[in-house]
Amino acid sequence: MAGEQEPFAESIRQAQREDRVGTSLQRIQFFRYFGGKGLKVISLMWLICLTFGLLMLVSLDRIPENSLAYLVSIPIAIGVLAVGTTLSLGLRAMRSRE
């Protein structure tokens, strides 16, 4: 009876070891998919949004009131696009199984 248990236990250990390797490979594939051009585009969008928003905040008292709403909406729109792009690329990278 004990002899029958050992091959089964060994096959379970091997399956667990292979499962960990598969999980690690999925993580590597996620970062490989998420990196590259997509990461550069998202970083650029966030950088533009933050820079433009901070410039707007610093020069808020010098902006005429009639154009204030239009100029303030620009960094908000860029931020919304950056959030959407980040979520889209992240979800697409999580779904990739290559």
N, C-alpha and C positions, 0 to 999 in steps of 0.2 A: 504494500500500500504506500509506503514512504517513497519507494522508487518511482511510482507513478506521479507523485506530487512534484518532484524535483523538475522534470521536463516542463511541466505546466507553469511552475513558478519562474523558470528561466525564460519561457516564452512571454510571460507577463512583463518581466523586467525588460526584455528586449523591446517589446511593444511600447512601454513607457519611455524608453530611451529614444526610440524613433519619433515618438509623439513630440518630445521636447525639441528635437531637431527640426521637425516640421513647423512648430510654433516659431522657432528662431528664424527660420527661412522666411516665414510670412512677415515677420517684423522687418527683416532686411528688404524684402520686396516692397513693403509699404514705404520705407524711406527712400528707396531707389525711385519709386513711382512719384512720390511727393516732391522729391528734389528736382533739380534741373530748371527748365524754363518756367514751369508753374510756380516754383518757389521764388524765382526772381521777379516774376510779374506781381505776385502777391506782396512781396517785400516792397517793391517799388510803389504799389498802390497805397500801402500803409504809410510809407515814408512821405509820399506826396500829401496824403490826407493830414497827417500830423504836422508837417511843415506848414502847409497852407493854413491849417486851423490855428496854429500858434502865431503865424504872421497876422492873421485876422484879429486874433485876440489882442496882440500888441498894438495894432493900429486901429482899434475899434473907435477911438474918439476922433480920428481923422477921416473916417469914411462918411460920406454924405448919407443922410437918412433915407433918401429915396432909392439908393442902390444897396443899402445895407442888407435887405432881405435876400437879394439875388446873390450877393457875394458870400453871405453866410451859408446859403444853401449848397454852394459848390463843395466845400469840404464834407458836408453832411452826405451829399450824394456819392462822393468818392468813398467815404467810409462805409456806406451801405453796400456799394459795389464790392469793396474789399472784403466785407463780412460774407457776402454771398459767394464770392469767388473762393474764399478760404474754405467755407463749408462744402461747396461743390467739389473742389479738388480733394478735400479730406475724405469725403464720403466715397468718391470715385476710387481713391487710393485704397480705402478699406475693402471695397468690393473686388478689387483686382485679385485674381488668383493665378497669375501667369507663373 
